[in-house]
Amino acid sequence: MYETFFGFKEKPFALTPDPRYFYPSRVHREALDHLLYGIREREGFIVITGDVGTGKTTLCRAILLQVDEGMTTAVVLNPILSEDELLRTILRDFGLSAAGHTKNELIAELNEFLIRTVTAGRRAVLIVDEAQNLSHVLLEQIRLLSNLETERDKLIQIILVGQLDLLKHLASPELKQLNQRVSVRYRLTPLSFQETCQYVYHRLMVAGGATGVSFSSGALRAIYRHSQGIPRLVNLAADRALLQGYTDQSREITGRRAQAGIRSLVDDGAGHRTRGFFARRALFVVLVCALLTGAAAAWIVTKDRALVPPVGRSAVPAVSAASPTTPAAGSRFAVLVGNFPTEPAAREVESRLAGRGFSTVVARNSEQGTTEAYSVLVGHFADMAQAQQVRDGLASQEGFADARIVRTRDDNGSVP
């Protein structure tokens, strides 16, 4: 409905688990790494869990894009089946006929296929999504499939992906044998506020319209308050915020527009409770911002740069004059957007970035003889990979092509 107005190729916040929109937050990247490790090392059972809407199915789709030619996969998306139906679903997704009339015949067909697969030097991987819906009988049936093996190798690796109830099922005494065979486990958690902001702009960029719309910091805070970092709820809130912007014929999504869109997600009977919720949260945010501002103002930077703390945003350490992109031991990183001769020029850029959801800071360069006195930096990252991800996102946006990674402080608090 609003795609043309904002210049999108498609809706950026659709609820379908499209792997093109997979955002590698810290926890999602770690979950992907656990999955790839378990598959490559033939670890047997792998269990990935998370609350509703945390991106488990999208993660499943993303892992399918990572498999190499040496892997054959089968995916079960709807595990509410009988034992025979489950076996037939697995066989058909592996590309087999599932012609057997009995459970033993179906298992024999699968076993023959798996032996041919391992003989050819390939690996067979079974992914079961929504695994919390599997009965204990079906979970035991899946455990028995893991008994298909040669003298040296398991013939099939099994990935169970499900909501947190799956952990309760696995902890039951009846499934003790299955639980003991799980060698890789990972639990997805919600996004942080900073990750939520980056998630929003990541999806806007994938949809092809990041330059056609801007979300104010107030809008992003409203979306985060509503969603608490749950990707599915972020999608719902951001979609309604865009709809409100389209209704107002404005490409700037303000906090007021975001809240109006979010209110449309709840029924009329919950309206007063929703307003009360936002009022309480708003008071909490004001108090936290006041504390952060006081803490930032009290922070003194050593050596040759002094920090000019932005109001209401967390600060990052100032960078040294010669901050190479080659990482040193114990380093922390930020993305240097640019240097500016005056503070107002730097503040203008800072405001633009904050409107797009980035955590920004202005650092004053007090070195002798310099003509560019103010630097604008984004983020404070523990490793180069995190900083590189944000730098790439910035560099793809108009006006920030020269963004680069710099070192900030090391673990001992000194400036490199």
C-alpha positions as CSV (number, residue, x, y, z in Angstrom):
1,M,0.0,0.0,0.0
2,Y,2.8,2.5,1.0
3,E,5.7,0.9,-1.0
4,T,5.6,3.4,-3.9
5,F,5.3,6.4,-1.6
6,F,8.5,5.5,0.3
7,G,10.3,4.0,-2.7
8,F,10.4,0.4,-1.5
9,K,10.7,-2.5,-3.9
10,E,8.6,-4.5,-1.4
11,K,7.2,-4.3,2.1
12,P,10.2,-4.2,4.4
13,F,8.4,-5.5,7.5
14,A,6.5,-8.5,6.2
15,L,6.1,-11.3,8.7
16,T,7.2,-14.0,6.3
17,P,10.5,-15.7,7.3
18,D,12.5,-14.4,4.2
19,P,16.2,-15.2,4.7
20,R,17.1,-12.2,2.6
21,Y,16.1,-10.1,5.6
22,F,18.1,-12.1,8.1
23,Y,19.7,-9.7,10.5
24,P,22.9,-11.1,12.1
25,S,22.5,-9.7,15.6
26,R,24.9,-11.0,18.2
27,V,22.6,-13.8,19.3
28,H,21.5,-14.7,15.8
29,R,25.0,-14.8,14.5
30,E,26.1,-17.0,17.4
31,A,23.1,-19.3,16.8
32,L,24.1,-19.6,13.1
33,D,27.7,-20.3,14.2
34,H,26.5,-23.1,16.5
35,L,24.4,-24.6,13.8
36,L,27.2,-24.6,11.2
37,Y,29.7,-26.0,13.8
38,G,27.3,-28.8,14.7
39,I,26.7,-29.7,11.1
40,R,30.3,-29.6,10.0
41,E,31.5,-31.5,13.1
42,R,28.7,-34.2,12.8
43,E,27.6,-33.5,16.3
44,G,24.3,-35.4,16.1
45,F,21.4,-33.6,17.8
46,I,21.4,-29.7,17.8
47,V,18.7,-27.8,19.7
48,I,17.9,-24.1,19.0
49,T,15.2,-22.5,21.2
50,G,13.7,-19.1,21.6
51,D,10.5,-17.3,22.6
52,V,7.7,-16.6,20.1
53,G,8.8,-14.2,17.4
54,T,12.6,-14.2,18.1
55,G,13.4,-15.3,14.5
56,K,13.8,-19.1,14.7
57,T,12.2,-19.9,11.4
58,T,14.1,-17.2,9.6
59,L,17.2,-18.7,11.1
60,C,16.2,-22.1,9.7
61,R,15.9,-20.5,6.2
62,A,19.2,-18.7,6.6
63,I,21.0,-21.9,7.4
64,L,19.7,-23.5,4.2
65,L,21.5,-20.7,2.3
66,Q,24.8,-21.7,4.1
67,V,24.8,-25.4,3.2
68,D,27.3,-26.5,0.7
69,E,27.1,-29.0,-2.1
70,G,28.1,-31.8,0.3
71,M,24.9,-31.5,2.3
72,T,21.4,-32.9,1.6
73,T,18.7,-31.4,3.7
74,A,15.1,-32.1,4.7
75,V,12.9,-29.6,6.5
76,V,9.8,-30.4,8.5
77,L,7.8,-27.2,9.1
78,N,4.6,-28.7,10.5
79,P,5.4,-31.5,12.9
80,I,1.9,-32.2,14.1
81,L,1.8,-35.5,12.4
82,S,1.5,-39.2,13.1
83,E,4.6,-41.4,13.1
84,D,4.0,-42.6,9.6
85,E,3.2,-39.1,8.3
86,L,6.4,-37.8,9.9
87,L,8.5,-40.5,8.2
88,R,6.8,-39.9,4.8
89,T,7.3,-36.1,5.1
90,I,11.0,-36.6,5.8
91,L,11.5,-39.1,3.0
92,R,9.7,-36.8,0.5
93,D,11.7,-33.8,1.5
94,F,14.8,-35.8,0.9
95,G,13.4,-36.4,-2.6
96,L,12.4,-40.0,-2.0
97,S,9.2,-41.8,-3.0
98,A,8.1,-42.9,0.5
99,A,6.5,-45.9,-1.2
100,G,6.6,-48.2,1.9
101,H,3.3,-49.4,3.4
102,T,4.6,-49.9,7.0
103,K,6.8,-47.9,9.3
104,N,9.6,-50.5,9.0
105,E,9.5,-50.2,5.2
106,L,9.7,-46.4,5.4
107,I,12.7,-46.6,7.8
108,A,14.4,-49.1,5.5
109,E,14.0,-46.8,2.6
110,L,15.5,-43.9,4.6
111,N,18.3,-46.1,5.8
112,E,19.3,-47.1,2.2
113,F,19.2,-43.5,1.1
114,L,21.4,-42.4,4.1
115,I,24.0,-45.1,3.4
116,R,24.2,-44.0,-0.3
117,T,24.6,-40.4,0.9
118,V,27.4,-41.1,3.3
119,T,29.1,-43.4,0.8
120,A,29.1,-40.6,-1.7
121,G,30.9,-38.4,0.9
122,R,27.8,-36.2,1.6
123,R,25.9,-35.4,4.8
124,A,22.2,-35.6,5.5
125,V,20.7,-33.0,7.7
126,L,17.1,-33.0,9.1
127,I,15.7,-29.7,10.4
128,V,12.4,-29.9,12.4
129,D,10.9,-26.4,13.0
130,E,8.2,-25.8,15.7
131,A,9.6,-28.9,17.5
132,Q,7.8,-27.9,20.7
133,N,4.7,-29.3,19.0
134,L,6.2,-32.8,18.7
135,S,4.6,-35.4,21.0
136,H,6.9,-37.5,23.2
137,V,6.1,-40.4,20.9
138,L,7.4,-38.4,17.8
139,L,10.4,-37.1,19.7
140,E,11.3,-40.7,20.6
141,Q,10.7,-41.7,16.9
142,I,13.2,-39.0,15.9
143,R,15.7,-40.3,18.4
144,L,15.5,-43.7,16.9
145,L,16.3,-42.2,13.5
146,S,19.6,-41.1,15.0
147,N,20.4,-44.8,15.6
148,L,20.9,-45.2,11.9
149,E,24.7,-45.3,11.7
150,T,27.7,-47.0,10.3
151,E,30.6,-48.2,12.5
152,R,32.2,-44.8,12.2
153,D,29.6,-42.2,11.4
154,K,26.1,-41.1,12.2
155,L,24.0,-41.3,9.0
156,I,21.9,-38.2,9.8
157,Q,22.2,-35.0,11.8
158,I,19.0,-33.7,13.4
159,I,18.3,-30.0,14.3
160,L,15.3,-29.3,16.5
161,V,14.2,-25.7,16.5
162,G,11.4,-24.7,18.8
163,Q,9.9,-22.5,21.5
164,L,11.0,-22.7,25.1
165,D,8.5,-25.5,25.8
166,L,10.8,-27.8,23.8
167,L,13.3,-27.6,26.7
168,K,10.7,-28.8,29.1
169,H,9.8,-31.7,26.9
170,L,13.5,-32.7,26.6
171,A,13.9,-32.5,30.4
172,S,11.1,-35.0,31.0
173,P,12.2,-38.5,32.3
174,E,10.7,-40.2,29.2
175,L,13.1,-38.3,26.9
176,K,16.2,-38.7,29.0
177,Q,18.0,-40.7,26.2
178,L,17.3,-38.0,23.6
179,N,18.3,-35.2,25.9
180,Q,21.6,-36.8,26.6
181,R,22.3,-36.9,22.8
182,V,22.0,-33.2,22.4
183,S,25.5,-31.9,21.9
184,V,24.9,-28.4,20.7
185,R,22.3,-26.1,22.3
186,Y,21.6,-22.4,21.9
187,R,18.8,-20.1,23.0
188,L,17.8,-17.0,21.0
189,T,17.1,-13.8,23.1
190,P,15.5,-10.5,22.1
191,L,17.5,-7.7,20.4
192,S,19.0,-4.8,22.4
193,F,17.7,-1.3,21.7
194,Q,20.8,-0.6,19.5
195,E,20.3,-3.8,17.6
196,T,16.6,-3.0,17.2
197,C,17.5,0.3,15.5
198,Q,20.0,-1.4,13.2
199,Y,17.4,-4.2,12.5
200,V,14.9,-1.6,11.3
201,Y,17.4,0.1,9.0
202,H,18.7,-3.2,7.8
203,R,15.2,-4.2,6.6
204,L,14.7,-0.8,5.0
205,M,17.9,-1.2,3.0
206,V,17.1,-4.7,1.9
207,A,13.7,-3.4,0.7
208,G,15.5,-0.7,-1.3
209,G,14.1,2.3,0.5
210,A,16.4,3.4,3.3
211,T,16.9,6.8,1.8
212,G,13.2,7.4,1.3
213,V,12.2,7.4,4.9
214,S,13.6,8.4,8.3
215,F,12.7,7.1,11.8
216,S,13.3,9.6,14.6
217,S,14.9,8.5,17.8
218,G,11.5,8.8,19.5
219,A,9.9,6.5,16.9
220,L,12.6,3.9,17.4
221,R,12.2,4.1,21.2
222,A,8.5,3.6,20.8
223,I,9.0,0.6,18.6
224,Y,11.4,-0.9,21.1
225,R,9.2,-0.2,24.0
226,H,6.3,-2.0,22.3
227,S,8.4,-4.9,21.0
228,Q,11.0,-5.3,23.7
229,G,13.4,-6.4,20.9
230,I,11.2,-9.3,19.6
231,P,11.8,-9.2,15.8
232,R,8.2,-10.2,14.9
233,L,6.8,-7.4,17.1
234,V,9.3,-4.9,15.7
235,N,8.0,-5.8,12.2
236,L,4.4,-5.2,13.3
237,A,5.1,-1.9,15.0
238,A,7.4,-0.6,12.2
239,D,4.9,-1.6,9.5
240,R,2.1,0.3,11.3
241,A,4.4,3.3,11.8
242,L,5.1,3.4,8.1
243,L,1.4,3.2,7.4
244,Q,0.8,6.1,9.7
245,G,3.5,8.1,7.8
246,Y,1.8,7.2,4.5
247,T,-1.6,8.3,5.9
248,D,0.0,11.7,6.9
249,Q,1.9,11.8,3.6
250,S,5.1,12.3,5.5
251,R,8.4,10.4,5.0
252,E,9.5,11.3,8.5
253,I,8.3,8.7,11.1
254,T,8.2,10.6,14.3
255,G,7.5,9.3,17.8
256,R,3.9,10.5,17.6
257,R,3.3,8.6,14.3
258,A,5.0,5.5,15.6
259,Q,2.9,5.5,18.7
260,A,-0.3,6.1,16.7
261,G,0.6,3.1,14.5
262,I,1.3,1.0,17.6
263,R,-2.0,1.9,19.1
264,S,-3.8,0.5,16.1
265,L,-2.3,-2.9,16.9
266,V,-4.4,-3.2,20.1
267,D,-8.2,-3.4,20.4
268,D,-10.2,-0.4,21.6
269,G,-10.8,-2.0,24.9
270,A,-7.1,-1.9,25.7
271,G,-6.6,1.7,24.6
272,H,-6.5,3.2,28.1
273,R,-4.1,0.5,29.3
274,T,-1.9,1.2,26.4
275,R,-1.7,4.9,27.0
276,G,-1.0,4.3,30.7
277,F,1.8,1.8,29.7
278,F,3.4,4.4,27.5
279,A,3.1,7.1,30.1
280,R,4.9,4.9,32.7
281,R,7.5,3.9,30.2
282,A,8.1,7.5,29.1
283,L,8.7,8.5,32.7
284,F,11.2,5.7,33.2
285,V,13.0,6.7,30.0
286,V,13.3,10.3,31.1
287,L,14.8,9.2,34.4
288,V,17.3,6.9,32.7
289,C,18.3,9.5,30.2
290,A,18.9,12.0,33.0
291,L,21.2,9.5,34.7
292,L,23.0,8.7,31.5
293,T,23.5,12.4,30.7
294,G,24.9,13.1,34.2
295,A,27.3,10.1,33.9
296,A,28.4,11.1,30.4
297,A,29.1,14.7,31.6
298,A,31.2,13.5,34.5
299,W,33.4,11.3,32.3
300,I,36.8,12.8,31.6
301,V,38.9,11.6,28.7
302,T,42.6,11.3,29.1
303,K,45.4,12.2,26.7
304,D,44.8,14.5,23.8
305,R,41.0,14.4,23.0
306,A,38.1,15.6,25.1
307,L,34.6,14.2,24.7
308,V,31.6,16.5,24.1
309,P,28.8,14.3,25.4
310,P,25.5,14.4,23.5
311,V,22.4,15.0,25.6
312,G,20.4,11.9,26.2
313,R,22.8,9.5,24.4
314,S,25.4,7.2,25.8
315,A,29.0,8.2,25.2
316,V,31.9,6.3,23.6
317,P,35.6,7.0,24.4
318,A,37.4,9.5,22.2
319,V,39.7,8.3,19.4
320,S,43.4,9.1,19.2
321,A,44.8,11.1,16.3
322,A,46.4,8.1,14.6
323,S,43.7,5.5,15.0
324,P,44.6,2.7,12.5
325,T,42.0,0.2,11.3
326,T,44.5,-2.7,12.2
327,P,43.2,-4.1,15.5
328,A,45.4,-4.2,18.5
329,A,45.2,-6.5,21.6
330,G,42.3,-5.4,23.8
331,S,41.1,-2.8,21.4
332,R,37.6,-1.4,21.1
333,F,36.2,0.1,18.0
334,A,33.9,2.8,16.7
335,V,32.9,4.0,13.2
336,L,34.3,7.5,12.4
337,V,31.7,9.2,10.1
338,G,33.8,12.3,9.6
339,N,35.6,15.4,11.0
340,F,34.1,18.9,11.0
341,P,35.5,22.3,11.6
342,T,32.6,23.5,13.9
343,E,30.5,21.9,16.6
344,P,27.2,22.9,14.9
345,A,28.2,21.1,11.7
346,A,29.1,18.0,13.7
347,R,25.8,18.2,15.7
348,E,23.8,18.3,12.5
349,V,25.3,15.1,11.3
350,E,24.9,13.6,14.8
351,S,21.2,14.5,14.7
352,R,20.7,12.9,11.3
353,L,22.3,9.6,12.4
354,A,20.3,9.6,15.7
355,G,17.2,9.9,13.6
356,R,18.2,6.8,11.8
357,G,18.6,4.8,15.0
358,F,22.4,5.0,15.4
359,S,24.1,5.6,18.8
360,T,26.3,8.7,18.1
361,V,28.8,10.9,19.9
362,V,30.8,14.0,19.1
363,A,34.5,14.1,20.1
364,R,36.4,17.4,20.3
365,N,39.9,17.2,18.9
366,S,42.1,19.4,21.0
367,E,45.4,18.7,19.2
368,Q,47.6,21.6,18.2
369,G,47.4,22.9,14.7
370,T,44.3,21.0,13.6
371,T,41.6,22.7,11.5
372,E,39.0,20.0,11.8
373,A,38.1,20.2,15.5
374,Y,35.0,17.8,15.9
375,S,34.7,14.1,15.0
376,V,31.3,12.3,14.8
377,L,31.5,8.6,15.8
378,V,29.0,5.8,15.8
379,G,28.9,3.0,18.4
380,H,31.4,1.3,20.7
381,F,32.1,-2.2,19.6
382,A,33.9,-5.1,21.2
383,D,35.4,-6.5,17.9
384,M,36.2,-5.5,14.4
385,A,33.4,-7.6,12.9
386,Q,30.6,-5.7,14.7
387,A,32.1,-2.4,13.7
388,Q,32.5,-3.5,10.1
389,Q,28.8,-4.5,9.9
390,V,27.7,-1.0,11.0
391,R,30.3,0.7,8.8
392,D,29.0,-1.2,5.8
393,G,25.4,-0.2,6.6
394,L,26.5,3.5,6.9
395,A,28.6,3.4,3.8
396,S,25.6,2.3,1.7
397,Q,23.7,5.4,2.7
398,E,23.9,8.7,1.0
399,G,26.4,11.1,2.6
400,F,28.3,8.5,4.6
401,A,30.4,6.6,2.0
402,D,33.7,7.7,3.7
403,A,32.8,6.1,7.1
404,R,35.7,4.1,8.5
405,I,36.6,2.1,11.6
406,V,38.9,3.5,14.3
407,R,40.2,2.2,17.6
408,T,39.1,3.8,20.8
409,R,40.2,2.6,24.2
410,D,41.9,-0.6,25.2
411,D,40.8,-2.8,28.2
412,N,43.0,-0.8,30.6
413,G,41.3,2.5,29.8
414,S,44.2,4.0,27.9
415,V,44.0,5.5,24.4
416,P,46.1,3.4,21.9
